[in-house]
Amino acid sequence: MTSAEHEQKRRNFLKEVVDEIRDVPPHEDFYLKASYTVTRFGLRLKVNQEKLFEGEDWNNFKRRDALIKKIEDFLERHTK
């Protein structure tokens, strides 16, 4: 597999993960779903170090896009 193919697969994977988070219905616990999704990939230590889920109102629907961007940036930095 070439480097470009590997990068494309990585991008597709990240898109699927972010889409899964984005698709959480407004009546569900967004914080819980986002937290489970990120830690499912073994990133709990990194989440805690960066305090990813601290200091934000994760269930505020109006802030959802900004929070998704925050998760997307985090995953971009910590997945290879």
N, C-alpha and C positions, 0 to 999 in steps of 0.2 A: 504494500500500500504506500502510495506516495505521500509526501507531506501535505500536498494540497487536498488529497482525498481524505486524509486523517482530519485535517482542519474542517472540511466540509461536514464530515460525520459529527464532529464535535459541535459545530454550529447547529446542525439539525437537532442534536440531542438537547442542547441548551434551549432551543426554540420550543421543543416539546415540553420541557420542564416548566418553562415560563408560561406557556399556553395553559398547562394544567393548573398553575396557580391563578392565572388570569380568569379561568373559567369557574372559579369558586362563586357560587350564587351569593347574592347580597345578604340572604338570611342565615348563611352558615358562618362559622367562626373562621374568619380569614387568617387570623394570627395562627391558630392551631394548624390549619391546612398548610400554610406557608412554612411553618416550623417543621412539621412532619416531612414535608417534601424536601427541604434542604438537608435535614439531618439523615434522611434516608440514604444519602450518598456519603456518609461518614464524615460530615463536615461540622459536627457538633462542637468540637474543640475550637475550630476557626470561628464559628458563630459566636461562641462565648468570648474569645479573644477580641473580636471586633465589635462585640456588643450589638450585633445586627438587629436583634429584636428588642432592644432597650430604648426607652425614651421616645417612643412613637405610639400613636393611637392606631394600632393595627386593625381595628374593626371599624374605623371611620371610612365609610364607603367613598367619601369625597377625596380622600387621600390615597386611594387604592393605586392609582397610576404611578404616583411618586414612590410608593412602597414597592411596587412591582419592579420599577426601575432600580431601586436600591438592591433588591434581590438579584436581579439580572446582572448588575455590576459585580456583586459579590460572587456569583457563580462563574462569571467570566474570569475573574481573578484566580479562582480556586479549583477549576476543573481543567484537566489536561487531555 
